Amino acid sequence: APRDDGPLAPFQPGMHLPVVLTVPGQPGPVRRSYSLSGSPTAKHYRISVKREDRGIASRFLHDQVAVGDTIMTGRPAGAFQAPSGDSPLMLVSAGVGVTPMLSMLHAAVESRSGRPIRFVHGARNRRSHAFAAEIDALVATGAPIERLVYYSAPDAADMPGVHFDKAGRITAADLITLSAGADADYMLCGPEGFLADIHAGLEAGGVDPGRIHFETFGPRG
């Protein structure tokens, strides 16, 4: 939230927030950009940072920064945004790539646009499935959102049909099988290898390259 209680610069779902941290022991400012994961109408920004054991910034944010502390940020930025209109949206993410998709889901629910959305996400299992309860709550609002979750290595306690829908990894063939339509826009976010495979597979399956939008998103320190 702004230190002076002033207004926030607006952002579009999919944008990221540049952060500048003063980390003890580092020779200069540590700069990172984190996707905004909350509602674009909220009175505060939300970033969601996974703690990496060797991550300079993520360890500092998790271990040192507390409520009431001040950090420096820039204005929200980035071009990873869903095209305007009412075409169906395929929000496809893996791992921590879920964060910009979460903001898009919040915006869809709040706007009541009626735009059909398929949210497809891949995680290792329930223990590594970030924001599962929040996403389920958004789906339960009655907005036209269909959830499809893949677990690549489900635990014995992970319940198919409850915690996840399919075992394995997301493939482009799976997405094409969903038959979103020729006018659907595909928003892809996740590790580089995941994006490369899905992007190539969608193009090979006949999806218009102009309707495939992506942002690389992997572990960051």
Secondary structure by P-SEA (a helix, b strand, c coil): ccccccccccccccbbbbbbbbccccccbbbbbbcccccccccbbbbbbccccccaaaaaaaccccccbbbbbccccccccccccccbbbbccccccaaaaaaaaaaaaaaccccbbbbbbbccccccccaaaaaaaaaaccccbbbbbbbccccccccccccccccccccaaaaaaacccccbbbbbbccaaaaaaaaaaaaaaccccccbbbbbbcccc
